[in-house]
Amino acid sequence: MGEKLGRKRMLFIFTIVMGAGILLQTASHSMTGMIWGRIIAGIGNGGNTATAPVWHVCRFTVDLLLVSVLILLLQVETSHPSAKGKAVVKEMSVNVLGFVCSNFVTLAFSGLMTEAQWRFPLGIQMVFVAIILAMVPLLPESPRWLFARKRDDEARHVLQLLNDDPGEAEEEFEQIRSSVKAEQAAQGSWSQLLKGGLATRRVLLGMILQVAQQASGINVLAYYLPVVLHRSVGLPQLTARWVASANAVSFWLTTSASILFVDKVGRRPLLMYGAGAMALAFLGVSIGVGVGLITPGSHGAGIAATAFIWLYFTTFSLLGWISVPWLYPAEVNSLRFRTKGAALATACDWLFNFVVVQTTPPGIHHLKWGLYFIYAVFNAAFVPLVYYLVVETQGRSLETIDRWFEQNPGWLVHKAGHAADGRATSTSVNSRALGKLQIADDHEAMMRAFAVGADDEDDDSLRSESPVTRRGSYPMTE
């Protein structure tokens, strides 16, 4: 659907679906209605987060981690290679700001004994659904998707809007046009994706990072922090909710601060240092909870465990784990498998989100300190996983990443070149010059394959109802 409808229509349709689910939950008077509302809202949110690893907006839900990235995909496809990380961190900052709001809404309504305790937190999500529906028509469509639909003029206009330098916009136009047409010559299918090879490897890398993000334990603490602070650390319930809300504010500040260096430090070092620090944080939580169980009258162990929980949220947000796993599937996959790769990665995220959320309450009850030790081990294991398998994408255009994989077909990448300019060996290759050379070499073959020229008219049979009519405005209908 994503390739046929485009990023904007996908987001618009699934936001409507999500809104319908929210309304059904809010008005529900039975468990059956509530379950159907959750299912419908989940379909809408799942469709958005699958479209997302390219565009971005945010939504507000108050189930605890109630704000989700909905549109990272277009952001990756429209961002300059040196600013993709910043664009995603900005989105994540808004995401976490919604998490802050959700914590304070939960705190404010937790003392009520009426239906308003849960109906208002559910219903308030519709405010943000309305904002998304109002803003989507104003956002630009992905230039790469427009190229794939043979709408070159619109793609050129979008690139001109996104680049201050007309010459740079035209150069990027030619590079992307060449890349898209070359990939269209071999359309990616599910059978090609599942038979192995580079495409499978690239999709699996995105899926692995999404699984690792959930297995890092973020939703053990994000969903259940008041429960963890009350049952494991020993804080009173009201105090636990206040501490959780204060931690959410700190989480938002550190997420926002990461914009200062996310595109200056590579994805690999951020993820490795972050995983190491998160392992230490969970180890500290485990020891604090264990000591607290042995000496229940001591407050020191509870304070230490709370401090390590804060350390975990700080390192998770500052050192890339909040943003890179969402950004990475859109960066690492080729255009013809980008939508499929993003969808599979997002499915992995929600699947393991479900596993973590369902296993945490019994884990707290039965394993006690051992639950947090398990997540310390997981995070420690992610350091070598990133070192040996994860390819550096920071500072690279999507076209340069394609060439890197062609030059490095092996799974182990710890000895491969990870320079931002796309060097796979010690030989220096200027990516822009290579892009121009490729365009010149492939021009005649591509023109024969597609029977189009730079000035050809757009194919009306492929045109959707979202023409570019004025600067910065892309309405959904005529």
Protein Blocks (a to p, Z undefined) as FASTA:
>chain_A
ZZmnommlmmmmmmmmmmmmmmmmmmpcbfklmmmmmmmmmmmmmmmmmmmmmpccdddd
dehpacccfblmlmmmmpcfklmmmmmmmmmmmmmmmmmmmmmmmmmmmmpcbfklmmmm
mmmmmmmmmmmmmmmmmpccdfklmmmnopaklmmmmmmmmpmblklmmmmmmmmmmmmm
mmmmmccdfklmmngpjklmmmmmmmmmmmmmmmnommmmmmmmmmmmmmmnopafklmm
mmmmmmmmmmmmmmmmmmmmmmmpcfklmmmmmmmmmmmmmmmmmmmmmmmmmmmmbmkl
mmmmmmmmmmmmmmmmmnopmmmmmmmmmmmpcfklmmmmmmmmmmmmmmmmmmmmmmmm
mmmmmnmmmmmmmmmmmmmmmmmmmmmmmccfehpafklmmmmmmmmmbfblklpccbfn
opabfbdcdfklmmmmmmmmmmmmmmmmnopafkbccdfklpccbdcfbghiacfbZZ
